[in-house]
């Protein structure tokens, strides 16, 4: 019997899934911006997107996730040399940003900013997704450190896990700075803003050391 799945059929299926995901998110976001969130139901979103409620839950666990257009974050494989001391904080910060961006639909920052402005409680969901992404980065770094000759014994009596956790948290400071200072609305970076935040962080650390 010939295989039922070919590269072409798999590609078409994945494209259809992506289109459906975006259709649901677009419907949910626009309904939320037109009305109060409490009046936006899964039934209304499904109807607007032209799908069943059962299909909705195949793509989003809650209407809030559909409104924001969020999905489970993913992390790329760490490149060779990632744990070299020179530039490690910057590489980890950039990895956190990459993982954070994997959570959201591309090109949706402006609408997401309007959603956060209209419904501040959705910022709690953004915070949850940031924590989930940070944990993903921490786990990847801890695993890499365990197999790295310069890190496998831990750091000055501290465990590999503790070192990986502290590194991840430290690397997240420039991103949090951008969020708080308003330079990162809807997880969008203005040109050069990350570099500026990293420079400030490293200058401050050197002065305090």
C-alpha positions in Angstrom: 0.0 0.0 0.0 1.5 3.4 -0.9 2.1 5.9 1.9 -0.9 8.1 2.7 1.3 11.1 3.6 3.6 12.7 1.1 5.7 15.8 1.6 3.2 17.7 -0.5 0.1 16.5 1.4 1.9 17.2 4.8 2.8 20.7 3.6 -0.7 21.4 2.6 -2.1 20.1 5.9 0.3 22.2 7.9 -0.5 25.3 5.8 -4.2 24.7 6.4 -3.6 24.4 10.1 -1.7 27.7 10.1 -4.4 29.4 8.2 -7.1 28.2 10.6 -5.0 29.3 13.6 -4.7 32.8 12.2 -8.4 32.9 11.2 -9.4 32.1 14.8 -7.0 34.6 16.3 -8.1 37.3 13.8 -11.7 36.7 14.6 -11.1 36.7 18.4 -8.9 39.8 18.4 -11.3 41.9 16.3 -14.3 40.9 18.3 -12.4 41.8 21.5 -11.5 45.2 20.1 -15.0 45.9 19.0 -16.7 44.7 22.2 -15.9 44.1 25.9 -14.0 40.8 26.4 -16.7 39.4 28.7 -19.1 39.5 25.8 -16.8 37.6 23.4 -17.6 34.0 23.7 -16.0 30.9 22.1 -19.2 30.4 20.2 -19.0 33.9 18.7 -15.3 33.5 17.8 -16.0 30.1 16.2 -18.9 31.5 14.2 -16.9 34.5 13.0 -14.0 32.2 12.0 -16.3 29.8 10.2 -15.4 26.8 12.4 -17.0 24.6 15.0 -16.4 25.1 18.7 -14.7 21.7 18.8 -12.3 22.9 16.2 -11.6 26.0 18.2 -10.4 24.0 21.2 -8.1 22.0 18.9 -6.2 25.3 18.4 -6.6 27.3 21.6 -7.3 26.2 25.2 -9.1 29.5 26.1 -10.7 32.5 24.4 -8.0 34.7 26.0 -5.2 32.8 24.2 -7.2 33.2 21.0 -7.6 36.9 21.5 -3.9 37.4 22.1 -2.8 34.8 19.5 -0.5 32.9 21.8 0.9 29.4 21.5 3.3 27.2 23.4 6.8 28.7 23.1 9.6 26.8 21.3 13.3 27.1 21.7 15.9 26.5 18.9 18.8 24.1 19.5 21.7 25.9 21.2 24.5 26.5 18.7 28.0 25.2 19.2 30.0 27.6 21.4 26.9 29.1 23.0 28.3 28.7 26.5 31.6 30.5 25.8 32.0 33.3 28.4 32.5 36.1 26.0 29.1 37.5 25.0 27.1 34.8 27.0 24.7 37.2 28.6 23.9 38.8 25.2 23.4 35.4 23.5 21.1 34.3 26.3 19.1 37.5 26.1 18.7 37.1 22.4 17.6 33.5 22.9 15.0 34.6 25.4 13.7 37.1 22.8 13.6 34.4 20.1 11.6 32.1 22.4 9.3 34.9 23.4 8.6 35.8 19.8 7.8 32.1 19.0 4.8 32.5 21.4 3.1 35.2 19.3 1.8 35.6 15.7 4.3 37.6 13.6 3.4 41.1 12.5 0.7 41.4 15.2 2.5 43.7 17.7 0.3 46.8 17.0 -3.0 45.0 17.5 -1.6 43.2 20.5 -0.6 46.6 22.0 -4.2 47.9 21.6 -5.5 44.7 23.2 -3.2 45.2 26.2 -4.2 48.9 26.5 -7.9 48.0 26.4 -7.7 44.9 28.5 -4.8 45.3 31.0 -5.7 42.0 32.7 -4.4 40.2 29.5 -0.9 41.4 30.6 -1.1 38.6 33.2 -1.2 36.1 30.4 1.8 37.7 28.8 3.6 37.4 32.0 2.7 33.7 32.3 4.0 33.1 28.7 7.3 34.9 29.5 7.8 32.7 32.5 7.1 29.6 30.4 9.6 30.8 27.8 12.2 31.5 30.5 11.8 28.1 31.9 12.3 26.6 28.4 15.6 28.5 28.0 16.7 27.6 31.5 16.2 23.9 30.8 18.1 24.1 27.5 21.0 25.9 29.2 21.1 23.6 32.2 21.2 20.6 29.9 24.0 22.1 27.9 26.0 23.1 31.0 25.8 19.5 32.3 27.8 18.3 29.2 30.2 21.3 29.0 33.7 20.9 30.6 33.7 24.5 31.8 30.3 24.2 33.5 29.6 20.6 34.4 31.0 21.0 37.9 28.8 23.9 38.7 30.1 27.4 39.7 32.1 28.0 43.0 30.1 25.4 44.9 26.8 26.3 43.2 25.0 23.6 41.2 24.7 23.6 37.4 21.0 24.1 37.8 21.5 27.2 40.0 24.0 28.7 37.6 21.7 28.1 34.6 18.8 29.6 36.5 20.7 32.7 37.5 22.1 33.2 34.0 18.6 33.0 32.5 17.2 35.4 35.1 20.1 37.9 34.6 19.8 37.7 30.8 16.1 38.5 31.1 16.8 41.9 32.9 17.3 43.9 29.7 14.1 42.6 28.2 12.1 43.4 31.4 13.7 46.9 31.3 12.4 47.4 27.8 8.9 46.2 28.8 8.7 48.5 31.8 10.2 51.5 30.0 7.7 51.1 27.2 10.2 50.2 24.5 8.7 46.8 23.9 5.0 47.1 23.3 3.4 43.8 22.3 6.8 42.2 22.4 8.1 44.4 19.6 11.6 45.9 19.6 12.5 49.3 18.2 15.7 49.3 16.2 18.7 49.3 18.5 16.7 49.2 21.7 17.9 45.8 22.7 21.6 46.7 22.1 21.1 49.9 24.2 19.5 47.9 27.0 22.3 45.3 27.0 25.0 48.0 27.0 23.3 49.7 30.0 23.0 46.4 31.8 26.7 45.5 31.3 27.9 49.0 32.1 25.9 49.0 35.4 27.2 45.5 36.3 30.8 46.5 35.7 30.4 49.6 37.8 28.8 47.6 40.7 31.4 44.8 40.5 
